[in-house]
Amino acid sequence: MGIVSAEKLIYEYQRHDENGDPIGAKRAIDEVDLDIEKGQFIAILGHNGSGKSTMAKHINALLVPTEGTVLVCGMDTKNEELLFDIRKSAGMVFQNPDNQIIATVVEDDVAFGPENLGVPREEMIKRVEESLRSVGMYDRRKDSPNKLSGGQKQRIAVAGIMAMKPECIILDEPTAMLDPTGRKEVLDTVQRLNREEGITVILITHYMSEVTKADRVIVMERGRIAMQGTPREIFSRLDELAELGLDAPQATILAHKLREGGIPLPKGILSAEEFVEAYRALPEAYRVTDPYERLPKEVETSVTKLSEDEAPLIEIADVSYTYSPNTAYEKQAVKNVSLQIRKGEFVCLIGHTGSGKSTLIQLLNGLEKPTGGKVLFKGEDINGEQYDRRLLRSRVGLVFQYPEHQLFESTILRDVCFGPKNQKLSEEEQLLRAKEALRLTHVDEELWNDSPMELSGGQKRRVAIAGVLAMRPEVLILDEPTAGLDPKGRDEILAEIKRIHEEAGITVVLVSHSMEDVARYADWVHVMDKGSLLYAGKPSVVFTHVEELERIGLGAPQVTYIMRELFPQASAPKSEFITVSEVYRALSLKGDF
Amino acid sequence: MLREITIGQYYPSASLIHRLDPRVKLVGTMVYLVSLFLFDTFYGFIAAIAFIGGIVFLSKVPVRYILRGLKPILFLLCFTVLFNFFLTPGDILVKFWIFKITKEGLYRGAFVGLRLILLIFGSSILTFTTTPMQLTDGLESLMKPLKWVKVPVHDIAMMMSIALRFIPILLEETDKIMKAQQARGADFESGGIFTRAKAMIPIFVPLLISAFRRAFDLAMAMEARCYNGGAGRTKLHPLQFHMRDYLAFAYLFVYLALIIVLRRWI
């Protein structure tokens, strides 16, 4: 028997009606058997509501089984006397980096666990130092957590658990709220602890790229274990994964497609490196020699074509923005940026956290006023004295990150009416527009009179987006609309935005961290770095600067790396392969692009 | 903007004052603040300035940092000083139009102004040299006797330190929600007091929901790290008096004695 084991585990939530009377139970975990051996790295996958977080809370005795048993290091979690021994042996890291740090100084927070356990001071000092060193945060021990990045905060949370000397760490979607750099930091830390210190790791995640290095992957669905095996085994069953609402790394999907197309690549390829190796090992007849030659010429020249069109819808000229000028907290967030957004475009804005992209979008609808330069909407200066900026905000709709956090009304419909109401429209017109927006975002009509608080994460987000769309904006700006959603929710929201863009003819500005999404949806990309505009162009052209993009904490889609690795002779190409289907066509020998 | 507000602004350094036990600093600050109202003479101010000046010097906190703390009360300061200048009856020094400055007014104005500045210096040197965590530790320890009358001292201290941690986060969040509602056309600036109060609902409701969510998350995180109230806890930084703390008490005692002597006999 391993370090963590569950036998016929069942967990039921009691549900209550409005008066607090029980109306039956909802089964969140349904007869799960589990056995995890010491020192393993286990990944638990599953979309939202699949029961994976509930599962995790059982290992930490935050929840106790309704039926069945959970044993942690041989201790039954139902035994209340062993509660602290269990929590000490199996520590838990949560999703939100801010909501799990208790103290106002890093080292005090790491000491919180040992303090609760009554560890003697000399021992505690040693433990705090050791665990901070093991996550690479010892230099920041005296800092306030508020000064740290999301990734650093999560590493502090890991250190806080390590200081309790656990056998096992459970991480419940620790990277869901982080940017790619932060995700990598946390993952590298956890992997090192697993490898070097022999800590058993149970990682719950949505990100498929994070599970490829696990010893074993468990896929959950409706409270049951749907699939189980090594990453290679799991990722060779792509169709089943898709059915469960999960995705796979691009390399895996590409190899799968090519194999179906008759190219004998092995099953279950997990990474770009593995793909490259497998492709090189193919018989020559299956290999393409120079796909870059065959990239159509128009892709290369269209850079100039797009900018010759009519007058831009939004133009910003030499814009700068400084926070708290002339104080100790002075910080220049945007530096002399000039760019244009044309009607009908799907524009992506990418950049590392703190690159100034969030500030930039707030300048576009007049929420912040530039400290230098001009912002023009349809040729008019939006910061002019006579300009109606409230009217502008209904023309240039802005959806903030985690927009569901701004919902406040008692029903969905009333919440979506908030924008039109502020536009001083008649009540019929408000309702008309709200309903139109809710239909556009595919919010089920039956729910319209329900409270927005009871919806799932993805649904709430759609309601929030509808709240902006109801003002009938000409431009829709979205700040990371997919943050924190599971793969299915992610794809659905993006598809929705794409459809709104096409059907309603709305110009879209999308702030994103996902290079794959940018490659797939954008007509035009703006790359920000340290407040300046570094590149602007078609995605296929911008992604030719892979090294530079990596230097600023970004990167390129996985398939781009594959193609560059496979065909290094195509030095400095004018445009890049950026989507799976492009690469599939290029490698499948099936003629034209 | 809201994010510019800093609460418990700490100036990191390893000076002697920073290393003092927070209990010494809390008691010291209290004694000092009270002492400022015990005298009304020139010599008294010399003593107080010398006392706080020595502490500021030892703390290595730049004086301009402390002066910046005066900014929010600048208006109040000027107002009280001028008020005293012009409205104190006594020997007239200068007179123009309806204003007259008296000798007594000059003294009182200067004293009141100086007293306010010294108050700010005293309290800000406490927050500049003591982390919020140490402050709450100190308060917890000083309030310990209240345990006998069933005051949950540990819980109060824990609540205070959590509040200190989350105030900046919630301020930032308020800023974000305000902007998000503004992006939906909300107007917080026009209309009468009732309209404006009503316009705050779209900010307060989401803020409240978020605060509850955070509280719930935090409680779970604390439970997961074996938090079980104050019983049986040890501390990474237990409060312990060192030689320097006794010296500080001596310094404080000398100052207090001097003030009393000045008040009584001079």
Contacts between the chains, C-beta under 8 A, distances in Angstrom:
chain1	res1	chain2	res2	distance
A	60	B	224	5.5
A	62	B	220	6.3
A	62	B	223	6.5
A	62	B	224	6.1
A	84	B	226	4.8
A	84	B	228	7.3
A	87	B	223	7.8
A	87	B	224	6.0
A	87	B	225	7.3
A	87	B	226	5.1
A	88	B	226	6.3
A	91	B	224	7.0
A	91	B	225	7.4
A	92	B	224	4.5
A	94	B	217	6.6
A	94	B	220	7.2
A	94	B	221	5.7
A	94	B	224	7.8
A	96	B	214	7.9
A	96	B	217	5.8
A	98	B	169	5.7
A	98	B	214	7.4
A	99	B	213	7.8
A	99	B	214	4.9
A	99	B	217	3.6
A	99	B	218	5.3
A	99	B	221	6.7
A	100	B	217	6.7
A	100	B	218	6.9
A	100	B	221	3.7
A	101	B	165	7.2
A	102	B	161	7.9
A	102	B	162	6.7
A	102	B	165	7.0
A	102	B	218	7.0
A	102	B	221	7.2
A	102	B	222	6.2
A	102	B	225	7.9
A	103	B	133	6.0
A	103	B	161	6.9
A	103	B	165	6.9
A	104	B	131	6.6
A	104	B	132	5.0
A	104	B	133	5.3
A	104	B	161	6.6
A	104	B	164	5.7
A	104	B	165	4.9
A	105	B	131	5.9
A	105	B	133	5.6
A	107	B	236	6.8
A	108	B	133	5.4
A	108	B	236	6.2
A	108	B	237	7.3
A	111	B	235	7.9
A	111	B	236	3.8
A	112	B	222	7.8
A	112	B	225	5.7
A	112	B	227	7.5
A	113	B	225	4.2
A	113	B	226	6.1
A	114	B	234	7.5
A	114	B	236	7.7
A	115	B	233	5.2
A	115	B	234	5.6
A	115	B	235	5.9
A	115	B	236	6.4
A	116	B	225	6.2
A	116	B	226	4.3
A	116	B	227	5.0
A	116	B	228	6.3
A	116	B	233	6.1
A	117	B	226	5.7
A	118	B	232	4.7
A	118	B	233	6.3
A	118	B	234	5.1
A	119	B	234	6.0
A	120	B	234	6.4
A	121	B	234	6.2
A	121	B	235	7.1
A	121	B	236	7.0
A	121	B	238	6.4
A	124	B	234	6.6
A	124	B	236	5.5
A	125	B	236	7.0
A	128	B	236	6.5
A	142	B	12	6.7
A	144	B	10	7.9
A	145	B	165	7.5
A	146	B	168	5.5
A	146	B	169	7.1
A	160	B	225	6.5
A	161	B	225	7.5
A	164	B	225	7.0
A	164	B	226	7.2
A	323	B	1	8.0
A	324	B	1	7.4
A	324	B	4	5.4
A	327	B	4	7.0
A	329	B	4	6.4
A	362	B	179	6.9
A	365	B	183	6.3
A	367	B	179	5.3
A	367	B	182	6.1
A	367	B	183	6.4
A	390	B	185	5.8
A	390	B	187	6.6
A	393	B	182	6.9
A	393	B	183	5.6
A	393	B	184	7.5
A	393	B	185	5.7
A	394	B	185	5.7
A	397	B	183	7.1
A	398	B	180	8.0
A	398	B	183	4.2
A	399	B	183	7.9
A	400	B	176	6.6
A	400	B	179	7.0
A	400	B	180	4.6
A	400	B	183	7.1
A	403	B	180	6.7
A	405	B	173	8.0
A	405	B	176	7.9
A	405	B	177	6.9
A	405	B	180	7.8
A	405	B	206	5.7
A	405	B	209	7.8
A	405	B	210	6.0
A	406	B	177	5.6
A	406	B	180	4.2
A	406	B	181	6.2
A	406	B	184	7.8
A	406	B	202	7.5
A	406	B	206	5.4
A	407	B	206	6.8
A	408	B	201	6.8
A	408	B	202	5.0
A	408	B	205	3.8
A	408	B	206	5.2
A	408	B	209	8.0
A	418	B	181	7.8
A	418	B	184	5.6
A	418	B	185	7.9
A	418	B	186	7.6
A	418	B	202	6.9
A	419	B	184	4.3
A	419	B	185	5.5
A	422	B	184	6.4
A	422	B	185	3.2
A	422	B	186	5.8
A	422	B	187	6.8
A	423	B	185	5.8
A	453	B	209	7.2
A	467	B	184	6.1
A	468	B	183	7.0
A	468	B	184	6.4
A	471	B	184	7.0
A	471	B	185	6.6
